Amino acid sequence: MKSDLLKALALKAKNRLINKNNKEAQTIKTVKIVSENDKDFYDKVKTLLQSDDYSLSPMKFLMDENKLMKLDAIGRERYLLETIDKYNKVKKLIDKENTAV
């Protein structure tokens, strides 16, 4: 169920990015969903990169299902996109740490 929801959210977000000139897309306000557990997220990404189990659907592993289900449709899309962005930043940080060693 969660992977189907993530696919639908990703598709909606992609369509919104493609159709930026729509009135509906222009009225969306940006609200950051800030998590206090950045260290936990960092540890999850590090575990994810070290194992092959979650390589097919990393967002399913990284996103909090309880938090996801409490949000409205736009909030879910925003949460997905912010998690992807956060994942990419942490992944780059971990890659830099590994190359520095």
C-alpha positions, 0 to 999 in steps of 0.5 A, spaced: 500 500 500 505 504 501 509 503 495 502 505 491 501 511 495 508 513 493 508 512 486 501 516 486 505 522 490 511 522 485 506 522 479 502 528 481 508 531 483 512 530 477 505 533 473 505 539 477 512 540 475 511 539 468 505 544 468 508 549 472 504 555 469 497 552 471 493 557 476 493 551 481 500 550 481 501 557 483 497 557 489 501 552 493 505 555 498 511 552 500 512 549 507 518 545 510 516 539 514 522 539 519 524 533 522 528 533 529 531 527 528 536 528 523 541 524 526 536 518 525 535 520 518 543 520 517 543 513 520 538 510 516 541 513 509 548 510 512 544 503 513 541 503 506 547 505 502 551 499 506 545 494 505 542 492 498 535 490 501 532 497 500 536 499 494 529 498 490 525 503 494 529 507 499 523 512 500 519 506 503 524 505 508 526 512 509 519 515 510 515 515 516 508 512 515 504 515 521 506 522 519 505 520 511 498 518 513 496 524 517 498 529 511 493 531 506 494 530 499 499 536 498 502 535 504 504 528 502 507 530 496 511 535 499 513 530 504 516 525 499 519 531 495 523 533 501 525 526 503 528 525 496 532 532 497 534 530 504 536 523 502 540 526 496 544 531 501 545 526 506 548 521 501 552 526 498 555 528 505 556 520 506 560 520 499 564 525 501 566 522 508 568 516 504 572 519 499 576 523 505 578 517 508 
